[in-house]
């Protein structure tokens, strides 16, 4: 499931190795591999005189809980000097079964002493070679229809019934409410979301500690969704929910506070993506909402500048 070049397990001599962990934004199947932000990051740093190797550990649909296991079981075997976690707005929802609604993935709970305890689960069968997966991966028009239709609860639930979509919307709220609670709504959050935030914070802390224990630094990189950078989309959301206090920046504010409390380096992409969108260049694709080629380039430049100015290299 990880889309990248093949890399030797042993780190090349005198090189600086970066492991980028994440979901479909790291997989970046909407653009050519060389256009993905993590491959461009390597190219940019090399052009600036740094001997860097960047490895992409991205799996579509992963939450922080799965990324925690991916880091533990795969990425750290490559002896990275730096681990970058690409944090997506829906990660908080992904980290709690009661919110995500998909039983076929691992979740963690917090014990009384605050340690992570993984819940038992039965993995979903592998359908990566099915005709549905092949069509979705290769046809933008299929992804566009799929992405837009799945935002309508009745159609979404029909897709769930026929096994072509994860069972996410089986809650009393709707898709907008799921997004509002995790990304845009000002505090206080509902109790179930607060608990998911506690689990998320613990996962990030443990990923940092695990990385540091292996000799790697750890950084948190926030990724955007289209509604965060498109004022028209956000205005529509505000008009649908006039009684709620909404803000583009609520997620990044909370992530920044969390990172500061845990001494984690935090790199937000939201200001750069909003500026890109405001310049008339779309930051997100209409076919499925992921980053455009220009957004990937912007993210690579942003990370390169942060690594150089922050003295990582």
N, C-alpha and C positions, 0 to 999 in steps of 0.2 A: 503493500500500500504506500510505501514511501517513494516519491518521485524525485530521483536525482541521478547523477552519474555514479558509477561504482567507485568506492573509495577503499583503499587498503586499511586494514584494521590498525596497523602501526602508523603512527604519525610521522610524516616526512621530517627529516632532520632540519633544524633551524626554521621551521615554519610555525605559524600561529594558527591553531585550528579552532573554528567556531562551529558549534552545533546549534542549529535553529530548530526549535521544537514548535509544533503547532498543528492546525487542522487543514482545511481546504485552502486557506489563504497561503499556506506554505506549499501545499501540493501544487497550487497554481495551475490547474489544468486548463484554465481559460486562455492562457498565453503560452508561447513557446518556452521551453525549459530555460533557455538562455535569457529570456525576458523576465523570469521570476525574480523577486527582489533579493532572494538569498544568493542566486547565481550572479546577479549584477553587483551585489555587495563585494563578492570576491574579485570581480573584474575591476571595480573602482579602486579598491584598496591596493590591488596589484599595480594599477596604473599610477598610484601615488607612492610607489616604492616600498610596499610592505609585502612580505612573503606570507600570504594568508591562504588557508584552505577553508571553505565554508561548506558544511554538510547539511542537507535539508532532511529533517525528520518530520515530515508532515503526513498526516493521515486524515482524510476527509471525515468529518463528523465527530472527531475526537473532542472530548472535554479535558479539563485539567487533570481529572482522575486517571484517564487513560494516558495522558501525556506524562504523568508522574511515573507510571509503570514503564512507558517507553523510554524515559530518561534512565530509569534504574536498570532496565534489562538490555537496552540496545545502545543508546547514545553515549553513555559513559564508557563503554568498552572501547570507544575510539579515542579516548584520552583527550577530550577537548580542553582548550585553555579558557574558553568562554562558552557559556550556555545562554542563548537568547530564547525566551519564551514569548511567542506571539499570542497575545491575549485577545480573544474575540469577544464582542459584547454578549453573545449567547452562552459564554462559558459558565457563567454563574448558574444559569438554568440547567446546563448539561451536567452539572456536578451533583444534582439531587434527583433521586428517582421520582419523588412525588411531583416534581416540576417537569422533568424531562419525559416521563411516562414510557421510557423504553427499557424493559427489564433485561435486555440481552447485552448489557455492558456492565463493567464494574463500577460500583459506587463506594464511597467511603462515608462512615459515620464517625462521630467523635465520642470517645469513651469519657468516663467521668473525669479522668485526669487530663483530657484534652488531646490524647493521642489518636491517630487515625486507625480505624478498623474497617477492613474491606468487607462489604456485604457479599454473600454468595450469589452467583449468577450463572446462567446457562448461555454461552455465546450463540449469536445468530449464525446460521449456516452461511458459508461463503457463496455469494451470488455474483462475484466479480466478473465471471465469464458469461453471464446470462445476456440474452438479447436486450433486456431493459437497460442493463449497465452499459453495454456497448453503445446503444443509441444515445444514452444520456451523456456519455463521455465525449462523443464525437460530433454531435449535431447541436449547434447553438440554438436553433429554433425549438428543438425538443426541450432544452434547458429553460428557454424563455417561457414556454407554455407551462411547463412543470412548476417553475418558480412562481409565476403569477397565479396559477390555479390553486396551488397549495396554500395561498394566503386566504382563501375562502374556506371557512370551516367545513361546510358540507362536502365540497370537492376534496378537501384534504382528507377527511375521514373516509371517503370512498377510495382514495388512493391507498390509505392505510389498509382498508379491507382487502384490496387486491394485492397487497404486499409490495407496493412500490414507493412507500414513504414511511418514515419512522412515526410511531404513534405518540405524537407530542401534544395534540390539542384535545386530549380527553380530560379536560379540567373544566370547572364551571366558568372560568374566564375565557376570553377569546384570544386570538393571536396577538391583537394589539395590546391587550392587557399583559400578556407574557413579556412583550418587548418593553412596555412602559415600566414594569416593575424592575426589570433587570438593568435597564440602560438609562432611561430618561426621567424617571420619576424622582422627585426630591424626597429626602428622608422625612419621616420614618418609613421604612419598608415593612411590609407584612411579615409576621413571624416566620413563615416558612422560607421567605427569601433571606431574612436575616440569618437563619440557620445555615442556609446554603452559602452565604457570604462567609460565615465562620469556617465552614469546611474549605471554602476556596482559599481563605487566608492561610489556613493551616497547610494546605497543599503547596502553596507558593513558598511558605517558610521552609517546608521539608525539602522542596526541590532546590532551594538555595543552599540549605545545609548539606544535602547530598552532593551537590555540585562542588561546594567548597571543600568537603571532605575528600573529594577525588582530585583536588588541586585546580578546579576551574572556578572562575568568577561567574556570577549569575546576573542577568539583566532581564527586565520586564519591558516588553514592547507592545503597546496597545494598538490594535488594529481597528479600523472604522467599518461601520455599516453605512449604506447609502443614505439612510434617513438622518444620520448625524451631520452630513455635509451638504445635503440638498435642502435649502430653505423652504422650497415649495412642499416637499414631502413632510417636513417637520411642521409647517403651518397647517397642513391637512390633519395631522395627528392632533395638534392643539385644538383645532376646531371640533374634532370628534370627541375630545375629552376636556371640555372647558373648565371643569371643576378641579382638575389636577394641576399641580405645579410641575411643569416639565422644563428640562434644560438639556441642550446638546451635551453639555460638559459633565453631567452628573456622574457618569461612570468613570471618566478620567480623574475627577476630583477624588472619588473614593479610592481608586487605584493608587493615586499619588500619595494619599494619606496612609494607605496600607504599606506601600513601598517605603515611605519615610520611617514608619514605625518598625519595620523589619530590616532596615538598612539595605534595601534592594535598589539598585540603579533602575530608574524608570525613564523610558523614552516614549512619549506620546506621539502618535502620528496624526492626531486629529487637527491641530493647527495647520500643518502642512497640507493635509487633504482638503480642508475647508478653503485654504488659499488657492489650491489647484482648481477646485470646483468654481470658485468665484472668478477665476481668470477665464472661464469659459471652456475649460478642458475637463471632461467628465472624469471623476475619480473612480466611478463604479460602472460596471457593465449593466446594460438593461437585461441581458439574457438571464442572469442569475444573481446579480447584485454584488459579485466579487470585484476585486480591484481591476482597473483597466491597465493597459501597458504603461501609460503615463504615471499612474499611481504606483506601480511596482518600481518604476525608475525613481520616483520621488522618495519612496520608502528606503531604497538602497542608498541614495545620497544622504538621507537623514541619518541612517545608522552609521554610514561611513564617517560622517562629520562627528557624530557622537563618540565613536571609538577612537578617532584620532585626537580630538580635543580632550577626551577623558583620560588619555594616557594608557589605554589598554595595550597598544602596540609598541 
